[in-house]
Amino acid sequence: KVAQYYSLAKDLNPERKDCDTLLEGETIRLPTVGTGLQSASAESAKSASDKQTPVSSAGTARKPPIEVKTTSPLDTRQALGAKENMALFASVVEALGNEIQQSGEEIVALGEENIRFERSAYPVVYNPTLRQKLVIDPEGKIPASLKSRLNDPRIGAQVLPNANGLSIQEAVGQLLAGLGYQSLPTDRPIMIQEEGVAFEAKGNWMALAPTVSNKPQEVLVINLTERPNETPEYLKAELAKKGLQLREVVLPTAAKAATATVANEQPKTSPSQVKNWPRDKQEIVDALLLSYGVTFGTAESLSIKLSDGLRVDTRTDRVFETAGQRTALFFRAMDPDIRKSLQEQQGIKTIELDLRSLSSRELIARVLSLLGDQAAYLEHRFTAAPDSARDQVTVKVWGFQLTKKPIFLTDRQIPPPLHRFFFEKGLEIVYFQ
């Protein structure tokens, strides 16, 4: 299928000599994946019917193709050539905690011989922790026999081919392998649980770091981005405690504009409160009502006429008005005749909340529904970064995110260093039991 798709792409772009590299601003035509790898049409049905449908060498019918124009280097990062984007490659190298040396001379001892590399032609990646070196071969000119000798682990100077046709994605993958990292699939997120919060992280490159004595093995996630510091530093630090190292590399074409944008941004104003509601269920009901600005009466007596000569005096637990409707809450089961009389004769909406049978979650959901807020207790996903990096880091936590108030109500413990994350989302954290 890959070979067929590649053949179709070449057939659709006969004017291009090199179909392996796509630069920003270039326009190409792409087949779309459907039944039998058909290409789609960007023209109207009328104009398409006026043209003869070409047939590919594989025998698949094709319609006139859609033209796709690249608008951002981030959209084509996997197709970026490593050789043509050495500055970006160098940024990834440095994000890994390595040094890239591009001046002076590198001397590698091979038995009785010394191999001399001009670093301007053969940049050297040096890992100070592992004391390991990688020699980049941009033109693929190092002879195979010499390359084989240099790749001997005892020499400590592996050759990293970086010739024409190698994408930045592939080059970084080879770099990670050369440094002893074990690549992980990029289509599945890394998941970490801390107290009541779960994290998901995805990246352009994900890998297990080399094992270090007396330390848990770390996971590395690297992302190309158009804006610096899209993921908050305090969130990176919290994840680093759990062995997840996040690295962001700003694309060179976006770095200057992004720096200016960040400099002009104003700090967000947000609530900075954490509240703890009491365990008592009656007090939870009171706290919810007060959160919505509802004032209420307690232990109010009502006299209810059931029939001529028969009345019943009863006590309400809470009485209030909302949306022009007088409402009475009873924290116990009500006699059906009394409830009917209250609603039909006195126009009082009657709600029964059996506190003994309802859990705190069920009670809160009932009261929220009564107040016109349909928030449900479920897993909420908050992205750590906006726009282009929305899926890189996701924070997941269970609770009620109120729709009419900036409150996140939860019975799961959120680590204190992450309170700021919710505050920056404009949410007040409220704990219930």
Secondary structure, DSSP 4 states (H G I P E B T S, - for coil): -HHHHHHHHHHH-TT-S--S---TT-EEEEPPPSTTSPPP-SS-HHHHHTSPPPB-TTS-B-PPPEEEE---TTTTGGG-BTGGGHHHHHHHHHHTT-EEE-SSEEEEEETTEEEEEETTTS-EEEETTTTEEEEEETTS-S-HHHHHHHTSTTT-EEEEE--TT-BHHHHHHHHHHHTT-EE--TTS-EEEEETTEEEEE--SEEEEPPP-TTSPPPEEEEEEESSTT-S-HHHHHHHHHTTEEEEEEE-HHHHHHHHHHHHHPPPPP----EEE--S-HHHHHHHHHHHTT--EEES-EEEEEEETTEEEEEE-SEEEEETTEEEEEESS---HHHHHHHHHHS--EEEE--TTTS-HHHHHHHHHHHTT----SEEEEEESS-GGGTTTEEEEEEEEE-SSSSEEEESSPPPGGGHHHHHHTT-EEEE--
